[in-house]
Amino acid sequence: MKLGFLTAPFPETPLMEVGDWAASEGFEVLEIACWPRSEGPTRRYAGTSHIDVANLSAGQARDIRAELDAKGLGVSGLGFYPNPLHPDSAHREQVIGHLKKVIDAAELMDVPLVNTFLGGDGAKNQDQNWEEALRVWPDVVRYAQDHGRRLTFENCPMLFSYDEWPGGHNIATTPRMWRRILERWEGAVGLNFDPSHLILQMIDTRRFLREFGAHVLHYQAKDLMIDRDGLYERGVFSMGMGWQVPRIPGLGEVDWGVVHGELYRAGYEGDCVIEHEDRRFEGTDEKVKQGFLIARDVLRPYCH
């Protein structure tokens, strides 16, 4: 299991500069953020475009891989996390079109995984969203299969603010939904597992991995702290608003021994990719790097 990180917290730093720092600090892989090139504000922890997939040539793809290989860095996957089930059809069409370009880029770069969200309309319940997913996703899944790539869906509820209330913007979050996903697309898609989202949902990590560990294709290491005062003040029906605090691995409530023990037990042979969403360690590249280094030192004993 190689240790690396998602490049999204370095939006203004060129990929190869990120790679130089990563290699110098003993990281071994990168999940490369591939949002569209755009101007203006973006959703927090989104919008980083370290590869311009819309204009990527075969030669450029080979050059990127060669430069990363020369630094001793692999690529765990290409990451783009939009909402393909967005209620606005024009927005949905735009993000699905870009997702297909990420799939194209993964093929050109010989990267087997494209990591994303299944999506969801926060105004609909999960069963209604699933019916919409069955209309939207078969075409995208076939596209990935035709290009020899596999899709992984992160298990993040996307419920952090009132504009995502009440249902969240991603439904691939619970055992009930993952059984449906795997029954429909097993072999073509897998789980991009982030244990912090189980803490939020009060889902037993060990039990979850014993059921779904064999379907984990990509693993993002992020921690979560429950603010007990915020939980007391707002209650569980606030769905984490006011009491969920994303943290660097080692500073929250995830039991990393359980996570890695169950992943090894399930036969997981992929990478461990740190996802950085800790406000304590953001604002400058140096603060972001400090956070990644803390996480590196926490997770390194588990990654061999």
ABEGO torsion letter per residue (X at the ends): XBBBBBAAABAABBAAAAAAAAAAAGBABBBBBABBBBBEBBBBGBGBBABBAAABBAAAAAAAAAAAAAAGBBBAEBBBBBBAABABAAAAAAAAAAAAAAAAAAAAAGBABBBBBAEEBAABBAAAAAAAAAAAAAAAAAAAAAAGBBBBBBABAGBABAAAOAAEABABABAAAAAAAAAAABGABBBBBBAAAAAAAGBBAAAAAAAAAAABABBBBBBBBBBAAAAAAAEAAAGGBGABBBBBBGABABBAAAAAAAAAAAGBABBBBBBBABAABBGBAAAAAAAAAAAAAAAAAABX
